Amino acid sequence: YSGLIKPTPEQTGRAAAILSSLGVSPDQPIVALAPGTSGRRSVKEWTDEGFVAVGNHLAQRGITPVVLGTQPVDAIANGCTWAVDLSGKTKLVEAMAILHRSRFLLAVDSGMLHLGAAVGTPVVGLYGPSDATVTGPQGPGHIVVTSGADCSPCIKTECSLGRKCMVELSADKVIAAVDSVLDRKESNS
């Protein structure tokens, strides 16, 4: 199902104008970060500190992190000053066009993760309580990262264990997955 959805030229233009207004040139590489969950299922959220670490790592590699989602995430934008924070500031079609332009998408199990896969953008999906064999990104080239917690996947909507499956997912493990996607894309260019 990867690549089923394509932004129109008008949608692509609107997304480019939004990014340009924030200092992102058309040839500047970007990566989308989507920390929010669908339906406010906070049990599936990763840590703001983890997203900040990945955002800072991307910036060190010369890539601009772009934060997407329906709700503002000030902690990520404040912790990664190189990030372009569009959380709560785009329409769905603009987010779709930004996803299409992105080198890849880093997201928790959410609607944004599936939209990224649907536009053909490689996804690094962060999974804990969800079963990635059921709700993982569809299509080739995606990577699913888990903490390996013994309670995962539990499919629960609430957690009595402090969300250890997501909290214990280390930034280093996610950065290794991110680097593998970037290195793969660079070797194919």
Beta strands, then each sheet from edge to edge (+ up, - down):
strand 1: 30-34
strand 2: 64-67
strand 3: 84-85
strand 4: 105-108
strand 5: 123-127
strand 6: 143-146
sheet 1: 3+ 2+ 1+ 4+ 5+ 6+
end
